[in-house]
């Protein structure tokens, strides 16, 4: 891997996308109605890509499309409904795209519940949205991704993947009385990094490139919408952290960087290669997680 990387923690999505022509490319960004997802979708649309904003809420999704088109009148952006807490919704979303070729899937949407909340299938919500919903999404869209010349999947992980140090398979779906917000979030982000590793292992020889990224600590978005205290904390630290445009730069960087081999299976932060934990880079754990999640989405 090359030792010099052009961008850093101060770079924005607009810096990264400058000079790129993406006309003819189709991109899906989950959770693209606000924050990191919005900046990711906006910047890729500004470079000519067709961008599908996959969001749960129609009003905020359509509003995000309007904002993108206001800033970039020639942008090709559209909203499609996707609720990652519902596997039925994921299947409906993917069924609408059966005839499409997908060049880039960016699994950006996240959740951090402050109390134990379940998805439609009864799974703990943070892991259900961050990992299980995205797993099924990538699995069902894989035929369309592999039709592309150089398809990519970028997973939004986080430095939170470092805690806990090992993946607790026995509490992923139902932590019971032992639910802790940051533990659930850390496990979910560890799952995201492991999913990128396993995607690269399973589909790399078919042309797919997969990686995971850390956008930055406490980047100001509506990520803390489920907790008043989290919203206050994000507001207080916002002057000292990245803007959403800077936070999304690493995602866009990994979506566009050439050669693709330099990001394959990797973990990135500040538009630079970074070192994940040993657990996040463990192929045996990634394989076990993949096999178990396959069972969870087919039961």
PyMOL commands that set and color helices and strands:
alter all, ss='L'
color gray80, all
select helices_A, chain A and resi 13-17+35-46+58-71+87-95+125-145+159-162+169-171+176-178+181-206+223-226+228-240+244-247+249-256+260-262+283-298
alter helices_A, ss='H'
color red, helices_A
select strands_A, chain A and resi 26-30+50-55+76-81+104-107+152-156+209-214+267-269+272-274
alter strands_A, ss='S'
color yellow, strands_A
deselect
rebuild
show_as cartoon
